[in-house]
Amino acid sequence: MATAAAASASEAEAEPKAGPEAEGEEDEAKAARARRKVLSRAVAAATYKTMGPEWDQQEEGVSESDGDEEYAMASSAESSPGEYEWGYDEEEKNQLEIERLEEQLSINIYDYNCHVDLIRLLRLEGELTKVRMARQKMSEIFPLTEELWLEWLHDEISMAMDGLDREHVYDLFERAVKDYICPNIWLEYGQYSVGGIGQKGGLEKVRSVFERALSSVGLHMTKGLAIWEAYREFESAIVEAARLEKVHSLFRRQLAIPLYDMEATFAEYEEWSEDPIPESVIQSYNKALQQLEKYKPYEEALLQAEAPRLAEYQAYIDFEMKIGDPARIQLIFERALVENCLVPDLWIRYSQYLDRQLKVKDLVLSAHSRAVRNCPWTVALWSRYLLALERHGVEHRVISVTFEKALSAGFIQATDYVEIWQAYLDYLRRRVDFKQDSSKELEELRSAFARALEYLKQEVEERFSESGDPSCLIMQNWARIEARLCNNMQKARELWDSIMTRGNAKFANMWLEYYNLERAHGDTQHCRKALHRAVQCTSDYPEHVCEVLLTMERTEGTLEDWDIAVQKTETRLARVNEQRIKAAEKEAALAQQEEEKVEQRKRARAEKKALKKKKKTRGADKHRADEDDEKEWGDDEEEQPSKRRRVENSVPPAGEVELGSEADLSGSSAPAATEPPSELKEVRVGTRRRDMPKVPHDSSKDGVTVFVSNLPYGLGEPAATLRPLFEACGDVVEVRPIFSNRGDFRGYCYVEFREEAAALQALQLDRQSVEGRPMFVSPCVDKSKNPDFKVFRYSTALEKHKLFVSGLPFSCTKEELEEICKAHGAVKDIRLVTNRAGKPKGLAYVEYENESQASQAVLKMDGMTIRENVIKVAISNPPQRKVPEKPEARKAPGSALLPRQVYGARGKGRTQLSLLPRALQRPSAATAQAENGPATPPAGATPATTEAPKMSNADFAKLLLRK
């Protein structure tokens, strides 16, 4: 071992002598590889460039002891190949990940997280050229955050050696301060410019940077103070005669602005100034203090709230808008956008203020440009940007390039592409001088219309399975321009023929639109032809089209034209009525078939239940339950006491122990029990539940009561199980479970609280699992008084930040899905959809923090395979929930009109099941039935009037054969 180490050491010492320069580079590479676990290669490269040739000299001129230590490290690295291989494997993994990220960006350049990960890995690998290119590419698409800019600036500052490098850093600072309002970047900019004061124009450069910083963030109440102090310290350090007046001016300007710690600044000014402070400065200072008191509540609300603090910023913006100071309004908008840069509505409000109030070209266009870079998926921002560019006279080439960027922004709806095309086509139409028969602008407009139609047909339809323009609005607009502005009715008619062949010929409004265009710019013959076609093709409102045709012929047509119009309209309307009758009959037949199927299923269930009941052996407890049922539901109330006495005094059969007997207490002379103890316990619990008095529901306490349903039917003690869950919400007065007549738990209960706030908080327990089954918690509402009351806690509208995932494996858990989804953005919530039994349905809703992350996740996850299941991912846009139709009145044979019975959300209950055929049913009295007994007959009614006549077998046969 020692000999080998000495030999390797001698070889290592001989190699530098042979080629010191080449070997120095090799030693440097080895040293960088050894430091990989602690330092990044970017830092090593920056250090090498900073130290220059001295690095090689230090490596070559090391002492012998240092060399021994270095070679010992090399030999130890060779003796432990695992660590070296780990570093190599890690480097290879990073390279593979870099290649994957670059490929992903070539597919979708708007993937923000992919850009960030690529820059981080390239910086770790020391690829300085590639890091610059990656940062440059990302900054062209997205505005960078303050952290990303500071990291980039620090890397460039550490490598800046000459004047050219300093100018490059200045350019980076200029770009950085335009993305967001960042006091820290302005402070870094000012301090870095101080380092170049020795160059030509250095002093003017520093003062220019600080003045611009004050105009940008000097009004910032919490962070503007640092800029003022840095500027004053710089001016105080300059040895000039005029510096005193400059510092005085800075103090006076600062004290006239409401900032935090103004008192300390005033005290510092008093101490620094040799002369008394002027009265005008004191008045400005006192006025600023008064303003500070007005702003403090809003600033304190921002300090206490957590990011992004959108509501607090909105209130602050409203306050500044009332005051009307443009500088402060612009500042508070910029502050709000730093934390809410992905909120399109905030950008729209800011750009709208700049467009209508300030109207400064640079400010307006800068805000619009940053808006579309932050929220490229929002078509309204792109449309406003195009209008702003046109409004401020930007050249046509720039507007066209901006429109092309909008097309590649990746909108999430097909209609968004229609909107952006309409905005661009409107701009092109305004450029055309229609007084000329032909012009370059007109040809460009027509080619743009043709390209728009082709784009919607190919690109948009392929992605969304729809063009987004079913009514052909773009083609209609083109036809109007050709007819009204170009006097080219032939082209307009061709366009309308194309519109009608795309499925619009059945709509009356489309034909009337074409007819109105012909009336205004065409001739009577084409108007008549259009209306004749409309009469034959329209299916939604043919009567209206027929009326328009007859009106035109009555005004302008000849007798022959009138006769033809009458004949065509009458024939068409007769055919339409015939079709409507057939459709109604078909619908009625389908409804009748459906009702018959329902009745067949009900009869099958009833027969199956009766068969089970016959096969089931009844024990003594069954007899007792049946007798109790007869006692409770019997018609003769006078027989109930005798039945109860007979049951109580009867001798229990073998295997049953009578509760409360002496044998049960002593345990000596009891007969042998044939039932297990658990069954005996259930019998006793059921008997005790049957004997409990029925408590009527008090509707006056609905405000402090919640209705709990979908509970397991086998829940042993519902009240004891549910009380701890609901006591966490507030003081529980009572948990009232509902049992059947035989003592079985029916799966729902009422929970009454002492306060209404506790009941509202208890609604948050909805869908919580109880013994593996989701528990439904809803407000306690009387459905008889509020039949349309529905409780659905989730939104049914379009939610662009939420995804709907279908086709998931039933075994997929929430954690597994979250692991997959969080790779594409920050996941706020995941909800797996289950049925009433708590079993998964293979569906899920995934909520992201913003629309951008959701749209990226759709592109990446749609069609993904999870455990051999191909999932489908789309933006959450549930279909409209069907509103149940109001019960229609129907007429029974020989009776008055009666309303169809309205059932609850679960359909007809068991107690509502009727085994009597509908043909034999007789309508009940018009008065409502009481809940647990017959209703009181109306005054003046006699049994003869309410009692149905008796029917013979022949009558029954006639009823059955009548069908």
Order of alpha helices (4+ residues) and beta strands (2+ residues): alpha-alpha-alpha-alpha-alpha-alpha-alpha-alpha-alpha-alpha-alpha-alpha-alpha-alpha-alpha-alpha-alpha-alpha-alpha-alpha-alpha-alpha-alpha-alpha-alpha-alpha-alpha-alpha-alpha-alpha-alpha-alpha-alpha-alpha-alpha-beta-alpha-beta-beta-alpha-beta-beta-beta-alpha-beta-beta-alpha-beta-beta-beta-beta-beta-alpha-alpha
